[in-house]
């Protein structure tokens, strides 16, 4: 069968790299795709949808550490597998063009002729953990704008995605009585959402309300 795509609106009021002032609104639409198909969907959109209709297309990335052959290495993984974000100011024209994308089936979140945005706290959460609301000076979140999402083209060459939604690794400390303290990073001030910290795997399991449902995500420590 064909993979379904869900489009939901996010409002971003952060300052943009192209010089837009804070307070100006961009609309983020979220497409739900088959897990593992995120890059392929982005490639199809890049080829089949004119760039003037949308600004950027990406999926959020998390940084984690994993032990490979006895050595800890920092890796990049999908933060929300199965979701691709696309920024557009013209949802009507975007919808018509997405019909030409083979994996597209339907658009959800539509109320009459309009789309209902995600709740403000959901938008704020996404911006905070990816550093879009921080300049990095306080060390709590850090600035992810200068980190470029890298993926390969058909020839294996690396290319960058200028819209950065990357969740960095949080720093923690462990006391003698095994009390864990979040020192910096996206987990700072999110202690109430942390369900479990796995020091052995260097992963924190966090439960958040995102896209109208409770979602458990794994963040690196």
C-alpha positions in Angstrom: 0.0 0.0 0.0 1.0 3.6 -0.2 2.6 5.3 2.8 0.4 7.9 4.5 1.5 11.5 5.1 0.1 13.6 7.9 0.5 17.4 7.7 0.3 19.5 10.8 1.1 23.2 11.2 3.8 24.5 13.5 4.4 28.2 14.1 8.0 29.3 14.5 8.8 32.8 15.8 12.6 32.4 16.1 15.0 34.7 14.3 15.9 33.3 10.9 19.2 33.0 9.1 17.8 34.9 6.2 17.4 38.0 8.4 13.7 37.8 9.3 13.0 39.4 12.6 11.7 37.5 15.6 8.0 37.5 15.7 7.4 36.8 12.1 5.7 33.5 11.6 6.7 30.5 9.5 4.4 27.5 9.1 5.9 24.1 9.6 4.0 21.2 8.1 4.7 17.7 9.4 4.5 14.7 7.1 4.1 11.3 8.5 5.9 8.7 6.4 7.1 5.2 6.7 10.1 5.0 9.1 13.3 4.9 7.2 11.8 6.7 4.2 12.5 10.2 5.5 15.4 10.9 3.2 13.7 9.5 0.2 10.6 11.6 0.8 12.7 14.7 1.1 14.5 13.8 -2.2 11.2 13.4 -4.0 9.9 16.7 -2.7 13.2 18.4 -3.8 12.7 17.1 -7.3 9.0 17.3 -7.8 8.0 20.5 -5.8 9.2 23.9 -6.9 11.5 25.6 -4.4 9.4 28.7 -4.4 6.5 26.8 -2.9 8.4 25.7 0.1 11.5 26.9 1.9 13.1 23.9 3.6 12.3 20.2 4.1 14.0 18.2 6.9 13.6 15.8 9.8 14.9 16.6 13.3 18.1 14.8 14.4 19.3 13.8 17.8 23.0 13.3 18.9 23.7 10.2 20.9 26.7 8.2 22.0 27.0 4.5 21.4 29.8 2.1 22.2 31.2 0.5 19.0 33.9 -2.1 19.3 34.8 -0.9 22.8 34.9 2.8 21.9 32.2 5.5 22.5 31.3 7.4 19.4 28.9 10.2 18.8 26.2 9.4 16.2 23.3 11.2 14.6 19.9 9.6 14.6 16.3 10.6 13.7 14.6 12.3 16.7 11.1 11.5 15.5 11.3 8.5 13.1 8.5 8.6 10.5 8.1 12.4 10.4 9.4 15.0 7.9 9.0 18.7 8.4 8.4 21.1 5.5 8.2 24.9 5.7 5.8 26.7 3.4 3.8 29.9 3.2 1.3 28.6 0.7 -0.3 25.4 2.0 -2.9 25.3 -0.7 -0.4 25.2 -3.5 1.9 22.9 -1.5 -1.0 20.4 -1.1 -1.6 20.4 -4.8 2.1 19.8 -5.6 2.4 17.1 -3.0 -0.2 15.0 -4.8 2.5 14.4 -7.4 4.7 12.8 -4.7 4.1 9.1 -4.9 4.0 8.4 -1.2 1.5 11.2 -0.5 -2.1 10.1 0.3 -3.8 12.7 2.5 -3.5 15.8 4.6 -4.8 15.9 8.2 -5.4 18.7 10.6 -7.7 20.5 8.2 -10.6 22.5 9.6 -12.6 23.8 6.6 -10.2 25.8 4.5 -7.7 26.3 7.3 -5.2 24.2 9.2 -5.1 24.1 13.0 -1.6 24.9 14.4 0.1 22.8 17.0 -0.3 24.1 20.5 2.1 26.8 21.6 3.8 24.6 24.2 4.5 21.9 21.5 6.2 24.5 19.3 8.1 25.9 22.2 9.3 22.4 23.2 10.6 21.7 19.7 12.4 25.0 19.6 13.9 24.6 23.0 15.4 21.1 22.7 16.9 22.0 19.3 18.3 25.3 20.6 16.3 27.6 18.3 15.3 29.8 21.3 18.7 30.0 22.8 21.9 31.8 22.0 23.9 29.1 23.8 25.4 31.6 26.3 23.8 30.1 29.3 25.0 26.6 28.4 21.5 25.1 28.9 20.6 24.4 25.4 23.2 25.7 23.0 22.8 27.1 19.5 22.1 24.4 16.8 21.7 26.9 14.0 25.4 26.4 13.0 25.1 22.7 12.8 24.3 21.4 9.3 22.3 18.3 8.7 24.2 16.1 6.3 22.9 13.6 4.0 24.2 11.9 0.8 22.9 12.6 -2.7 22.5 9.8 -5.3 26.2 9.9 -6.1 27.2 9.5 -2.4 28.3 13.2 -2.1 27.4 14.9 1.1 25.0 17.9 1.0 23.8 20.1 3.8 20.3 21.1 5.0 20.4 24.7 6.1 17.4 24.4 8.5 18.9 22.8 11.6 16.8 21.0 14.1 19.4 19.0 16.0 19.2 17.9 19.6 22.6 18.0 21.3 23.9 15.6 24.0 23.2 16.7 27.6 25.9 16.8 30.3 25.1 15.0 33.5 26.9 14.3 36.8 26.5 11.4 39.2 27.1 11.9 42.9 28.5 9.3 45.3 25.0 8.3 46.3 24.1 7.8 42.6 22.0 11.0 42.4 22.0 12.2 38.8 22.1 16.0 38.0 21.5 17.5 34.6 24.3 20.1 34.1 23.5 21.4 30.6 21.8 20.6 27.3 18.2 20.0 26.2 17.4 17.9 29.3 18.0 21.0 31.5 14.7 22.1 33.0 13.0 19.0 31.7 13.6 16.9 34.7 9.9 16.4 35.3 9.5 14.7 31.9 12.4 12.3 32.3 11.1 8.8 32.9 14.4 6.9 33.1 18.1 7.6 32.7 20.2 4.7 31.4 23.8 5.5 32.2 25.0 2.3 30.7 23.5 3.2 27.3 23.9 7.0 27.8 20.2 7.5 27.0 17.5 9.5 28.8 13.9 8.4 28.2 11.7 11.5 28.1 7.9 11.5 27.8 6.4 14.6 26.1 3.1 15.7 24.7 3.7 16.3 21.1 1.4 16.2 18.1 -1.6 15.7 20.3 -0.3 12.5 22.0 2.2 11.4 24.6 5.5 10.4 23.0 8.5 8.8 24.5 11.8 10.0 22.9 15.4 9.0 23.7 17.9 11.8 24.2 21.7 11.4 24.5 23.7 12.1 27.7 
